[in-house]
Amino acid sequence: MSNHIPVEGRSGFYRDSESTAIINKDKKAYAAYMQRKKSVENKNVELDQMKEDLDNVKGELVKLKVFYLLLFKN
């Protein structure tokens, strides 16, 4: 089983003695990262929905323009 050795000058960071990987064991920092990630994902979903709504409005405006041109052509 691997042993985790504290990294000098870095609180919450450990080096795995077998793989030499650096491991962050700071659970609060990880939870904060996950919250930020979720927030960004939510904003991206909202932005995608706004883009879709704008495309729908553009389509409706084109329909109204065509209708207007046909109505007043005669």
mmCIF file of the C-alpha atoms, coordinates in Angstrom:
data_MODEL
# 
_entry.id   MODEL 
# 
loop_
_atom_site.group_PDB 
_atom_site.id 
_atom_site.type_symbol 
_atom_site.label_atom_id 
_atom_site.label_alt_id 
_atom_site.label_comp_id 
_atom_site.label_asym_id 
_atom_site.label_entity_id 
_atom_site.label_seq_id 
_atom_site.pdbx_PDB_ins_code 
_atom_site.Cartn_x 
_atom_site.Cartn_y 
_atom_site.Cartn_z 
_atom_site.occupancy 
_atom_site.B_iso_or_equiv 
_atom_site.pdbx_formal_charge 
_atom_site.auth_seq_id 
_atom_site.auth_comp_id 
_atom_site.auth_asym_id 
_atom_site.auth_atom_id 
_atom_site.pdbx_PDB_model_num 
ATOM 1  C CA . MET A 1 1  ? 0.000   0.000  0.000   1.00 0.00 ? 1  MET A CA 1 
ATOM 2  C CA . SER A 1 2  ? 1.277   3.456  -0.836  1.00 0.00 ? 2  SER A CA 1 
ATOM 3  C CA . ASN A 1 3  ? 2.372   5.990  1.727   1.00 0.00 ? 3  ASN A CA 1 
ATOM 4  C CA . HIS A 1 4  ? 1.473   9.668  1.454   1.00 0.00 ? 4  HIS A CA 1 
ATOM 5  C CA . ILE A 1 5  ? 4.290   12.080 2.287   1.00 0.00 ? 5  ILE A CA 1 
ATOM 6  C CA . PRO A 1 6  ? 3.431   15.741 3.040   1.00 0.00 ? 6  PRO A CA 1 
ATOM 7  C CA . VAL A 1 7  ? 4.726   18.212 0.433   1.00 0.00 ? 7  VAL A CA 1 
ATOM 8  C CA . GLU A 1 8  ? 6.904   20.930 1.936   1.00 0.00 ? 8  GLU A CA 1 
ATOM 9  C CA . GLY A 1 9  ? 5.366   24.393 1.892   1.00 0.00 ? 9  GLY A CA 1 
ATOM 10 C CA . ARG A 1 10 ? 1.985   23.162 0.585   1.00 0.00 ? 10 ARG A CA 1 
ATOM 11 C CA . SER A 1 11 ? -0.742  22.546 3.126   1.00 0.00 ? 11 SER A CA 1 
ATOM 12 C CA . GLY A 1 12 ? -3.057  19.684 2.205   1.00 0.00 ? 12 GLY A CA 1 
ATOM 13 C CA . PHE A 1 13 ? -0.773  18.342 -0.553  1.00 0.00 ? 13 PHE A CA 1 
ATOM 14 C CA . TYR A 1 14 ? 0.829   14.914 -0.314  1.00 0.00 ? 14 TYR A CA 1 
ATOM 15 C CA . ARG A 1 15 ? 3.093   12.849 -2.565  1.00 0.00 ? 15 ARG A CA 1 
ATOM 16 C CA . ASP A 1 16 ? 2.237   9.212  -3.175  1.00 0.00 ? 16 ASP A CA 1 
ATOM 17 C CA . SER A 1 17 ? 5.403   7.240  -2.455  1.00 0.00 ? 17 SER A CA 1 
ATOM 18 C CA . GLU A 1 18 ? 4.680   4.589  -5.131  1.00 0.00 ? 18 GLU A CA 1 
ATOM 19 C CA . SER A 1 19 ? 3.478   6.681  -8.089  1.00 0.00 ? 19 SER A CA 1 
ATOM 20 C CA . THR A 1 20 ? 5.095   9.999  -7.001  1.00 0.00 ? 20 THR A CA 1 
ATOM 21 C CA . ALA A 1 21 ? 1.781   11.703 -7.824  1.00 0.00 ? 21 ALA A CA 1 
ATOM 22 C CA . ILE A 1 22 ? 0.790   14.835 -5.911  1.00 0.00 ? 22 ILE A CA 1 
ATOM 23 C CA . ILE A 1 23 ? -2.518  14.415 -4.077  1.00 0.00 ? 23 ILE A CA 1 
ATOM 24 C CA . ASN A 1 24 ? -4.656  17.230 -2.710  1.00 0.00 ? 24 ASN A CA 1 
ATOM 25 C CA . LYS A 1 25 ? -6.432  16.050 0.438   1.00 0.00 ? 25 LYS A CA 1 
ATOM 26 C CA . ASP A 1 26 ? -8.002  19.428 1.263   1.00 0.00 ? 26 ASP A CA 1 
ATOM 27 C CA . LYS A 1 27 ? -11.697 18.495 1.257   1.00 0.00 ? 27 LYS A CA 1 
ATOM 28 C CA . LYS A 1 28 ? -12.892 22.087 1.717   1.00 0.00 ? 28 LYS A CA 1 
ATOM 29 C CA . ALA A 1 29 ? -10.926 23.270 -1.315  1.00 0.00 ? 29 ALA A CA 1 
ATOM 30 C CA . TYR A 1 30 ? -12.309 20.370 -3.357  1.00 0.00 ? 30 TYR A CA 1 
ATOM 31 C CA . ALA A 1 31 ? -15.877 21.140 -2.275  1.00 0.00 ? 31 ALA A CA 1 
ATOM 32 C CA . ALA A 1 32 ? -15.365 24.814 -3.216  1.00 0.00 ? 32 ALA A CA 1 
ATOM 33 C CA . TYR A 1 33 ? -13.976 23.755 -6.609  1.00 0.00 ? 33 TYR A CA 1 
ATOM 34 C CA . MET A 1 34 ? -16.955 21.495 -7.250  1.00 0.00 ? 34 MET A CA 1 
ATOM 35 C CA . GLN A 1 35 ? -19.349 24.316 -6.310  1.00 0.00 ? 35 GLN A CA 1 
ATOM 36 C CA . ARG A 1 36 ? -17.590 26.709 -8.725  1.00 0.00 ? 36 ARG A CA 1 
ATOM 37 C CA . LYS A 1 37 ? -17.678 24.053 -11.442 1.00 0.00 ? 37 LYS A CA 1 
ATOM 38 C CA . LYS A 1 38 ? -21.412 23.480 -10.926 1.00 0.00 ? 38 LYS A CA 1 
ATOM 39 C CA . SER A 1 39 ? -22.046 27.222 -11.012 1.00 0.00 ? 39 SER A CA 1 
ATOM 40 C CA . VAL A 1 40 ? -20.196 27.550 -14.339 1.00 0.00 ? 40 VAL A CA 1 
ATOM 41 C CA . GLU A 1 41 ? -22.130 24.596 -15.758 1.00 0.00 ? 41 GLU A CA 1 
ATOM 42 C CA . ASN A 1 42 ? -25.430 26.175 -14.674 1.00 0.00 ? 42 ASN A CA 1 
ATOM 43 C CA . LYS A 1 43 ? -24.459 29.469 -16.306 1.00 0.00 ? 43 LYS A CA 1 
ATOM 44 C CA . ASN A 1 44 ? -23.550 27.647 -19.516 1.00 0.00 ? 44 ASN A CA 1 
ATOM 45 C CA . VAL A 1 45 ? -26.936 25.886 -19.547 1.00 0.00 ? 45 VAL A CA 1 
ATOM 46 C CA . GLU A 1 46 ? -28.660 29.233 -19.011 1.00 0.00 ? 46 GLU A CA 1 
ATOM 47 C CA . LEU A 1 47 ? -26.611 30.831 -21.797 1.00 0.00 ? 47 LEU A CA 1 
ATOM 48 C CA . ASP A 1 48 ? -27.449 27.980 -24.172 1.00 0.00 ? 48 ASP A CA 1 
ATOM 49 C CA . GLN A 1 49 ? -31.154 28.426 -23.383 1.00 0.00 ? 49 GLN A CA 1 
ATOM 50 C CA . MET A 1 50 ? -30.904 32.167 -24.026 1.00 0.00 ? 50 MET A CA 1 
ATOM 51 C CA . LYS A 1 51 ? -29.220 31.504 -27.391 1.00 0.00 ? 51 LYS A CA 1 
ATOM 52 C CA . GLU A 1 52 ? -31.997 29.083 -28.319 1.00 0.00 ? 52 GLU A CA 1 
ATOM 53 C CA . ASP A 1 53 ? -34.638 31.630 -27.300 1.00 0.00 ? 53 ASP A CA 1 
ATOM 54 C CA . LEU A 1 54 ? -32.935 34.332 -29.365 1.00 0.00 ? 54 LEU A CA 1 
ATOM 55 C CA . ASP A 1 55 ? -32.835 32.037 -32.404 1.00 0.00 ? 55 ASP A CA 1 
ATOM 56 C CA . ASN A 1 56 ? -36.562 31.398 -31.941 1.00 0.00 ? 56 ASN A CA 1 
ATOM 57 C CA . VAL A 1 57 ? -37.277 35.135 -31.783 1.00 0.00 ? 57 VAL A CA 1 
ATOM 58 C CA . LYS A 1 58 ? -35.226 35.690 -34.935 1.00 0.00 ? 58 LYS A CA 1 
ATOM 59 C CA . GLY A 1 59 ? -37.242 32.994 -36.708 1.00 0.00 ? 59 GLY A CA 1 
ATOM 60 C CA . GLU A 1 60 ? -40.504 34.582 -35.639 1.00 0.00 ? 60 GLU A CA 1 
ATOM 61 C CA . LEU A 1 61 ? -39.304 37.983 -36.882 1.00 0.00 ? 61 LEU A CA 1 
ATOM 62 C CA . VAL A 1 62 ? -38.511 36.503 -40.281 1.00 0.00 ? 62 VAL A CA 1 
ATOM 63 C CA . LYS A 1 63 ? -42.018 35.015 -40.419 1.00 0.00 ? 63 LYS A CA 1 
ATOM 64 C CA . LEU A 1 64 ? -43.538 38.388 -39.511 1.00 0.00 ? 64 LEU A CA 1 
ATOM 65 C CA . LYS A 1 65 ? -41.446 40.124 -42.159 1.00 0.00 ? 65 LYS A CA 1 
ATOM 66 C CA . VAL A 1 66 ? -42.581 37.674 -44.845 1.00 0.00 ? 66 VAL A CA 1 
ATOM 67 C CA . PHE A 1 67 ? -46.197 38.033 -43.709 1.00 0.00 ? 67 PHE A CA 1 
ATOM 68 C CA . TYR A 1 68 ? -45.920 41.825 -43.754 1.00 0.00 ? 68 TYR A CA 1 
ATOM 69 C CA . LEU A 1 69 ? -44.409 41.840 -47.256 1.00 0.00 ? 69 LEU A CA 1 
ATOM 70 C CA . LEU A 1 70 ? -47.121 39.502 -48.563 1.00 0.00 ? 70 LEU A CA 1 
ATOM 71 C CA . LEU A 1 71 ? -49.895 41.484 -46.892 1.00 0.00 ? 71 LEU A CA 1 
ATOM 72 C CA . PHE A 1 72 ? -48.825 44.851 -48.227 1.00 0.00 ? 72 PHE A CA 1 
ATOM 73 C CA . LYS A 1 73 ? -47.508 43.714 -51.598 1.00 0.00 ? 73 LYS A CA 1 
ATOM 74 C CA . ASN A 1 74 ? -50.889 44.230 -53.232 1.00 0.00 ? 74 ASN A CA 1 
# 
